């Protein structure tokens, strides 16, 4: 069993054991605490730790009052909040809007351990717990995909950007490492969170639209007109590019949602570094008596080797979250991760997945992307594949063969994202 001390602290007692009488950031998550690079709460917490900050983790807190948020005391710099690996409404309800009977991201598959619209609820409880001066930053897939005025399937209506209902200071969209580090550095320098208005990969609320911003149809307009909603969506996707994307603004009543351009994708060296932070790759021991957390089983012996997907499929959120530009880890980094897996007591010899959003691609879809960005008005694959697409899988196949040659590895599978 992994020692509790190997995880980030989840209680005041664990902070005391480390000799901490204060800490910098409280990272709140809607899933159980799994310290693994497949889980956003763990990634952001470990990234901040690697930058020298003291980080405490609060997963699936009791949201019926603010007491759970106060349990470890107030952080010095801020609270970072996410709903978990899924949108909380997707985690709770089927496509038929029936309540799910199991939750694989919770101990013992128990349901009801996070609230509906978790980002909103957690952010408001954190504000209640720590007051108006505490920086509240929301993120995760839920906040990222709800950053603009958006259609909500569960209520069958258009809702305003989640940052308004959460009353948060900043919204981080996308994968979040760059933005989280930049926010942390600014807060450490005593900059008011109200001044952090131009960080890539973030959104905020403003009284006026920034000069030069691309103006989207307002919240009120997209509520009334399907054509206005479609036009807003077209522009949002067209500007979601780290190279050529521009700041966007969308009126919500007498205020504006301001969405800065996306952060640049992590470089290969940066992806390696994030993947090789000191994760325990295990469920926190506090859940052992509750039956563990089933979500770990799917990823315990899997590897994420890349990010981004140029597919841009209409049914998929990947392009709007991670972006369409593919980046990948080095062979050496992936080999080190799998070699470490072979030492696990439950290892049977099988790598269950070497994948990612677009598993069989390890490079941008064409040579122009890093200079000019993704094409604004067409997809790499639809309606027909672009003639400039670089569909070379040799690097990926070479990686798979290297992994299969590691002592102790019997077979290597690919179970995600084949394009």
N, C-alpha and C positions, 0 to 999 in steps of 0.2 A: 504494500500500500504506500502511496506517495505521502511524504511528510507534509503536514499542513503548512509548515514554515516555507516550503518551496513555492507556495501560492502567494499572491498578493493578499494583504490583510483584509478580512471581511468583518472584523469586529474591533472594538476598542481594546479588548484583551490582546488580540494578535498584534495590534500596533504597539502596545506596551512591551510585548515580548521582543519586538525589534528595537526598543528604546525610543519609539516615536512619541512625542508629546504634541505633535502637530503634523499635518500632512497638507499636500498641495491641491490634489484633485480627488473628487469623489466621482467614480465612473459607475453609472447606474445602468443596469441591463434588464431586459424583460425575460431573458432565458435564465436557466440555472447556470451557475458559474462553471464553465468548462474552459480550462486554460489551454487552448489549442488554436493554432492559426486559422482554423476554419470559422472561428467565432469572433465577430467584430468587437465585442466587449473586451475580450482577451487581447486582441491585436492593439487596439487603441491604448489600453492600460499598459501593455508591455512597451509600446513605442514611447509613451510618456516616461515610463520608468527608465528606459535606455537613455533618455535625454537628461536624466538626473533629477526628476521630480519624484516626490513621494506620492504614491497612488494607493487609494483604498477602493475596494470593489463592493458594490451593493447590488445584488442580483435578486430579482423577484421580491422586492420589499412589499410589506403590507401597505397598500395604498389608501386604506380607509382613514388614515390620519397621517400627520407629518412626523409622528414619533420615530418610525423606522429610519427616516432620513436624518434625524437628529442624533441617532444612537452613537455615531462615531465622532460627533462634534462637527463644527463647521470647517470645511477646507479653507486653506489660505487663499487659493487663487480662483477656484470655480468648480462647477458641477457639469459633467458631461453625461448626457442622457441618451439612451437608445432603447428601442422596443425589442431588440433581439434580432436573430437572423431572418425572421419573417416579419411582414406586416402583422400586427397583433390581430387584426380582423381576419386575415387569412389563417392565422394560427388557431383561431377560435371557431370559425364557421366554415361549413362546406359551401360549394357553389350553389347549393339549394337553400342556403341560409339557415341550415340546421346546425345546432351546436355539435362540435366534434366531441367524441367520447374519449379520445386520448390526446395527450400532448407529449410528443417525443422530445421536446426541449425542456421538460419539467421532470423533477424526481418522481419515479414510480409511474410515469405517464399521467400524472394527476392533472386535471384541467382546473382552470379558475385561479391559477397562481399569478397571473398578470391581468391587468384590466383591459377592457376594450380601449382602443385608441391610446395605447400605453404611453406614447411620447407626450401627449397632452396631459394625461393624468399625472405622470411622474414629474413633469416640469412644473405643474401648478403646486404639487405637494412640496417640491424642493423650494419653490418661491415662498411658500407658507413657512417652511422650516427655517430658512436662512435669511429671509427678508429681501427688500428691493435692491440692495446693493450687491448681492451675490451674483456674479456672472453665471448665467444659465445657458448652456450650449446644447442644442439637440442635434442628433444625427441618426445613423442606422438606415436601413432600407426604408423603413416607414417614413421617416422625415424626408429622406432623399427623394422618394417618388411622389411625395405630397408637397413638394416645395412650392409649386404654383397652385393657382386655383385649379381644382381637379374634380373629375366625376367620381363620386363614391358609390360603388355598386351596392353596398349594404343599405344605404339610405335612399338610393336611386335619385340622387340630386348632386348638383355641383357644390362642393365645399370650398371655402377659402383656403389659402395656404395655411399649412399646419402651424407655422410660426405665430400666427395671430392668435389661434386658440391656445397654444402652449404658453403664450406670453414670454417667449424665450428671447434672449438678447441676440443670439446668432443661431443659424441653422447651417450645419455642415452637410454637404451632399457629396455623393461619390464615395470613394474608399476612405478618405479622411485623414491619412497620415500627415501629408504636408500641411493641411489647414490646422489640424490639432496642434502640431508643433509650433506653427507660426502664432496661433492664438496664445499658447502657453508662454512663449517667449515674450509676447507683448504684455500679457498680464503680469508676468514676473517683473517687468520693467515699470510696473505701476501705471501702465496706460489704461485709462477707463475703457471698459468694453464698448461703450457708446461711440468710441473713436475708431473701432475696428470695422471699417466700412468697405475696405478694398481688398480683402484677402481672397485669393482665388479659391474656388470650391466652397464658398459660403454665400448665404443669403441673410438679409436683415430687413428691418422695417424702417422706413424713412418718411419724413414729412413731405419731402419733395423728390422728384425723380432726378437722378444725376444727369448732368449735361452730357449729351451724346448717347444716352442709353437707348437701346431699341425698345420702343413702347409696344407692349402687348395689349390686346383688347382687355378691358378691365374685368374685374370679377363680376360686376353687375352685368356687363355685356355678355360674358360667356354663360352666365346663368340663363339669359333670355334667348340667346341665339346659338343654334348648333353650328352655323357657319362661322360665327365669331370664335366659338370653341375650337373648331377645326383649324382656323387660321392661327390661333394662339399656339396650338399644338405643333403646327408646321414650323413656326418660327422657333419655338423652344427646342425642337430637334435640330433645326438647321444651325442654331447658335451653340449647340452643345458640343463644342470642339475646343480643345486646349490651345490650338495654334491660332485659329482665326476667329474664335468665338468672342462676342461682345457682351458687355453688361446689359441685362434686360431689366425692365421695370414694368410692374403691373399694378394699376390702381385698385385698391380695396377701400371703398368709401373715400374718406379724406386723407388716407395714408397710402403709401406705396410699398409694395414688395420689391426689393432690389436684389437681383441675383447676379453675382459676379461670374466671370468666365470660369470654366472648370480648371482645376489644378492639372498641371502636367502629369502624365503617367510616371510612375516610379521607374528609374533606370534599372538596368539589370543588377547592378551592385546594390541598389537600394532594396529591390525585391528580395535579393538574397539575404540582406541584413534583417529585414522584417520577418522573413520566414524562419530565420535561425536565432531569433531572440529566445531567452531561456524559458520557453513554455514547458510546463510539466506534461502537456498532451494528455491530461487526465481530468476526470470529473473531481470537483472538490470533495474531500472526505466527509464533509458535513452531510452529504446526501446518501452515504452508504447505507445507513439504517432505513432510508426511505425507498430503497430499491434501485439506487443509481439513476443515471440519466441516459435513456436509450440512444439519444442523438450521437453519442460518442462512438457507438459501434459502427456506424456508417463511415466514419472518417478516421478511425483510429489508425488504420494502416493504408490510408490514401494520401496522395500528394497533390497539392495545387502547384502547377509549374508555370502558369501564365495568368494574365489578366486581360480583360477587354474582349470584345467580339464584334467583328464587322458585319455580322449577319443582319442586324437591324430588323429582325422579324417583328411583325405587328403585334403578335401575341406575347412578346417577351420584353421584360424590363431591363435586361442587361445593358443594352446600348445607352439607355437613359441614366443608368447608375454608374457602371464601370467605364462606359465610353466605348467607342468603336475601334480605338487604336490598340492593337495587340502588343503586349510586352511580355517578356518571359524571364525566368530564372536561369542561371548558368547550369550546365550539366553537373559541375562539381558540387554545387549547393544541393541539388536534388539527390545526388548520390550520397552525400553526407546524411541527409534526412532519412533515406531508406536504410542505410547502414545502421543508423541509430535504432530504427524500428526493429531490426533483426535481433536486438538485444532484449526486447520486451518479453516478459514472461508468457504472454498470450500469443506470441508470434507463431504462426503455422506455416510460414513460407510464402504467403500470397500478398502481393501488393494489390489492394482491391481497386484502386483507380489512380492513374496518372493523368489528371485532367485539369479542367478549368472551364471558364465560360466558352471557350472555343478550343477544345482539347488538342486537336491535331495541328494547330497553327502556333508558331513560336516567334513570329515576326510580323511587322505591319503588312497589310495586304498589298501595298505597292510602295515604290521607293520615294514617292513624292510627299508622303504623309507628314514626315517629321519636319519638312520645310514649309509645306503649304496647308497642312491639315487635311481632314477628310473632305471629300466632295460634298458640297452643301446640298445639292439637289438631286442626288442619285445614290442608290445603294450599291455596294460592291457586288452583290449577288442577285439583285432583283431589278427589273423583271428578268434580266439575263445576266450571267456573270460578266463583270467588266473585263475587257481584253487586257488590261494592265495588271490584273490580279496575279500575285506571285503564289501559286498553289504548290509550293515545294515542301514536301513533308519529310525530306531526308534528315533534317536535324532532329525532328521528333522521333523518327524511327531509330536513329542512332542512339538517342537517349534511352528509349525503351530497351534496346539491346544491351546497353551498358548496365541498366538496372537489373536485367535478368541475369547478368553475369556476376552479380554481387554474391559472395558466399552466403548461403542460407536462404536465398530467394529461389523459389520453385517456379512461380509464374507471376506475370505482370499483366494486369487487366486495364482496359480503358472503358469506363462506364459513364462518361459524361461528355456532352458537348461535341460530338463528332460533326464536323461540317463537310 
